[in-house]
Amino acid sequence: MSRQRFFITGTDTDVGKTICTAALLHKAKLASKTTLGLKPLAAGCEETEHGLRNADALALMAQSTEQLPYEQVNPVALKEAIAPHIAAERLNKPLSAARLVGYLRGVLMINRAEFICIEGAGGWRVPLNAKETLAEVPKDLKLPVILVVGMKLGCINHAMLTMEAIHRDGLNVVGWIANRIDNDMDAYEENLDSLKKQIRVPCLGEVPYLSDPSVEAVAQYLTLPEG
């Protein structure tokens, strides 16, 4: 049984990583693949009777055929919706790449899902502490990367800088998604064309602006990565 594992990152926070990750999982599920979505680090959680819960992690769980305890899907849940390292420092619980990698290795070792997406937090260089960024996690696990580009003014610069950083870290970007988050973006088609010419990996989809996007709606615009 072939297994595909991907790390999903974005050009910034709030560019649609979660909805695109959930849509990829949904697409894979429709293709009769077993699926698993993981969100190792999440800042911005609600107190529930079961403990802290993050909406992004729950969205991934909803599209996963492999049902795991919440704590395995989102092992580090921080209540404040701020930079994760700051939220952790305020609790005197510093983050480390080794800790996150350890959690993920444990899950990946025992789970045999065919299509696994691990969603990052924010952009590629989100700090974990004074010396490490979240990029250390996919680097350590040698994961292929899917980049979600939030289509808005400045997206070309954000996308190219992120691509350069990923390649500098020795990882391969296997595909990217153009997700239109600004309905009033000027020169949208020209920006999209520029990105397609400069990002020399497959575009897995162009998601139009959707005022109230559903996973099913977004999935219609995506194709699954090869491999």
C-alpha positions as CSV (number, residue, x, y, z in Angstrom):
1,M,0.0,0.0,0.0
2,S,1.5,3.3,-1.1
3,R,1.5,6.1,1.5
4,Q,1.6,9.8,0.8
5,R,2.6,12.3,3.5
6,F,2.6,16.0,3.0
7,F,3.3,19.1,5.1
8,I,1.0,22.0,4.2
9,T,2.3,25.5,4.7
10,G,1.2,28.9,3.6
11,T,2.5,32.3,2.5
12,D,1.1,33.8,5.7
13,T,-1.5,33.2,8.3
14,D,-5.1,33.3,7.3
15,V,-4.5,32.3,3.7
16,G,-6.7,29.2,3.7
17,K,-4.3,26.4,4.8
18,T,-6.9,24.6,6.8
19,I,-9.7,24.7,4.3
20,C,-7.3,23.6,1.5
21,T,-5.9,20.8,3.7
22,A,-9.3,19.6,4.6
23,A,-10.3,19.8,1.0
24,L,-7.3,17.7,-0.1
25,L,-8.3,15.1,2.6
26,H,-11.9,15.1,1.3
27,K,-10.7,14.7,-2.3
28,A,-8.5,11.7,-1.3
29,K,-11.4,10.2,0.7
30,L,-13.6,10.4,-2.4
31,A,-10.8,8.6,-4.3
32,S,-11.2,5.7,-1.8
33,K,-8.0,6.5,0.1
34,T,-7.7,6.2,3.9
35,T,-6.9,9.7,5.2
36,L,-5.5,11.4,8.2
37,G,-5.1,15.1,9.0
38,L,-2.7,16.3,11.8
39,K,-2.3,19.7,13.3
40,P,0.7,19.3,15.7
41,L,0.7,22.9,16.9
42,A,-2.3,25.2,17.2
43,A,-2.7,28.6,18.8
44,G,-6.2,29.8,19.3
45,C,-8.3,27.2,21.1
46,E,-11.5,27.2,23.0
47,E,-12.1,25.7,26.4
48,T,-14.6,22.8,26.2
49,E,-15.7,20.1,28.7
50,H,-13.1,17.9,27.0
51,G,-10.2,20.4,27.2
52,L,-8.8,22.9,24.7
53,R,-10.0,22.4,21.2
54,N,-8.9,24.1,18.0
55,A,-11.3,24.6,15.1
56,D,-8.7,23.9,12.5
57,A,-7.7,20.5,14.1
58,L,-11.4,19.6,14.3
59,A,-11.9,20.4,10.6
60,L,-9.1,18.0,9.7
61,M,-10.5,15.3,12.0
62,A,-13.8,15.6,10.2
63,Q,-12.2,14.7,6.9
64,S,-10.0,11.9,8.3
65,T,-11.1,8.3,7.8
66,E,-8.6,7.3,10.6
67,Q,-10.1,8.5,13.9
68,L,-7.5,9.3,16.5
69,P,-7.9,10.9,20.0
70,Y,-7.8,14.7,19.7
71,E,-4.6,14.8,21.7
72,Q,-2.8,12.8,19.0
73,V,-4.1,15.1,16.2
74,N,-3.3,18.3,18.0
75,P,-0.8,17.5,20.8
76,V,0.1,21.2,21.5
77,A,-3.0,23.3,21.9
78,L,-2.6,26.9,23.1
79,K,-5.5,29.0,24.1
80,E,-4.4,32.5,22.9
81,A,-4.7,33.2,19.2
82,I,-1.2,34.8,19.0
83,A,2.2,33.7,17.8
84,P,2.6,30.2,19.2
85,H,6.0,30.8,20.8
86,I,4.7,33.8,22.7
87,A,1.6,31.9,23.8
88,A,3.8,29.1,25.0
89,E,6.2,31.4,26.8
90,R,3.3,33.0,28.7
91,L,2.5,29.6,30.0
92,N,6.1,28.8,30.8
93,K,5.9,25.9,28.4
94,P,8.5,26.5,25.8
95,L,8.1,24.8,22.4
96,S,10.7,22.7,20.7
97,A,11.0,21.0,17.3
98,A,12.1,17.8,18.9
99,R,8.9,17.6,20.9
100,L,6.7,18.1,17.9
101,V,8.7,15.7,15.8
102,G,8.4,13.1,18.6
103,Y,4.6,13.4,18.7
104,L,4.4,13.1,14.9
105,R,6.8,10.2,14.6
106,G,4.7,8.3,17.2
107,V,1.5,8.8,15.2
108,L,3.1,8.1,11.8
109,M,4.8,5.0,13.0
110,I,1.5,3.3,14.0
111,N,-1.0,4.8,11.6
112,R,-1.1,3.4,8.1
113,A,-3.3,5.9,6.4
114,E,-2.7,6.2,2.6
115,F,-3.0,10.0,2.5
116,I,-1.7,12.1,5.4
117,C,-1.6,15.9,5.6
118,I,0.2,17.7,8.4
119,E,-0.8,21.3,8.6
120,G,1.6,23.9,9.8
121,A,0.8,27.1,11.8
122,G,1.1,30.4,10.0
123,G,3.9,30.7,7.5
124,W,7.1,28.8,6.9
125,R,9.3,30.6,9.4
126,V,7.0,30.7,12.4
127,P,9.2,30.7,15.5
128,L,9.1,27.9,18.1
129,N,11.7,29.5,20.3
130,A,14.7,31.8,20.1
131,K,16.6,29.4,17.9
132,E,14.1,27.2,16.0
133,T,11.2,27.6,13.6
134,L,8.4,25.3,12.7
135,A,10.3,24.5,9.5
136,E,12.5,22.2,11.6
137,V,9.6,19.8,11.9
138,P,9.1,18.9,8.2
139,K,12.9,19.1,7.7
140,D,13.4,16.5,10.3
141,L,10.7,14.3,8.9
142,K,11.8,14.9,5.3
143,L,8.2,15.7,4.2
144,P,7.3,17.0,0.8
145,V,5.6,20.3,1.0
146,I,2.4,21.8,-0.5
147,L,2.2,25.6,-0.5
148,V,-1.0,27.5,-0.2
149,V,-0.7,31.0,-1.7
150,G,-3.2,33.5,-0.4
151,M,-4.0,35.5,-3.6
152,K,-3.9,39.1,-2.6
153,L,-1.7,42.1,-3.2
154,G,1.9,41.1,-2.5
155,C,1.3,37.4,-3.0
156,I,4.1,37.0,-5.6
157,N,6.8,38.2,-3.3
158,H,5.4,36.2,-0.4
159,A,5.2,33.0,-2.6
160,M,8.7,33.3,-4.0
161,L,10.3,34.0,-0.7
162,T,8.6,31.1,0.8
163,M,9.6,28.8,-2.1
164,E,13.2,29.9,-1.7
165,A,13.1,29.2,2.1
166,I,11.7,25.8,1.6
167,H,14.3,24.8,-1.0
168,R,17.1,26.3,1.1
169,D,15.9,23.9,3.8
170,G,16.4,21.0,1.5
171,L,12.8,20.1,1.0
172,N,10.7,19.7,-2.2
173,V,7.6,21.6,-3.0
174,V,5.4,19.1,-4.8
175,G,2.5,21.5,-5.6
176,W,0.9,24.8,-4.8
177,I,-2.6,26.1,-4.5
178,A,-3.8,29.5,-5.5
179,N,-6.5,30.5,-3.0
180,R,-8.2,33.8,-3.7
181,I,-8.8,35.5,-0.3
182,D,-9.3,39.1,-1.7
183,N,-12.3,39.4,-4.0
184,D,-11.2,42.9,-4.9
185,M,-7.7,42.0,-5.8
186,D,-6.5,44.0,-8.9
187,A,-4.8,42.2,-11.8
188,Y,-5.7,38.8,-10.3
189,E,-5.2,36.9,-13.6
190,E,-1.9,38.6,-14.3
191,N,-0.6,37.8,-10.8
192,L,-1.8,34.2,-11.2
193,D,0.0,33.9,-14.5
194,S,3.2,35.3,-13.1
195,L,3.1,32.8,-10.3
196,K,2.5,29.9,-12.7
197,K,5.5,31.0,-14.7
198,Q,7.8,31.4,-11.7
199,I,6.7,28.5,-9.5
200,R,8.0,25.5,-11.4
201,V,5.9,22.8,-9.7
202,P,2.3,21.8,-10.5
203,C,-0.5,24.1,-9.5
204,L,-3.0,21.8,-7.7
205,G,-5.8,24.2,-8.1
206,E,-7.2,27.7,-8.3
207,V,-9.8,28.3,-5.6
208,P,-12.0,31.4,-6.4
209,Y,-13.1,33.8,-3.8
210,L,-15.9,32.1,-1.7
211,S,-17.7,34.2,0.9
212,D,-18.5,31.1,2.9
213,P,-16.3,28.3,1.7
214,S,-17.2,24.7,2.4
215,V,-14.7,21.8,2.3
216,E,-16.8,20.2,-0.5
217,A,-16.8,23.4,-2.6
218,V,-13.1,24.0,-2.3
219,A,-12.3,20.3,-3.1
220,Q,-14.0,20.7,-6.5
221,Y,-11.2,23.1,-7.6
222,L,-8.3,20.9,-6.4
223,T,-6.4,17.9,-7.8
224,L,-4.4,15.5,-5.6
225,P,-0.6,15.6,-5.8
226,E,1.2,12.8,-7.6
227,G,3.4,10.4,-5.8
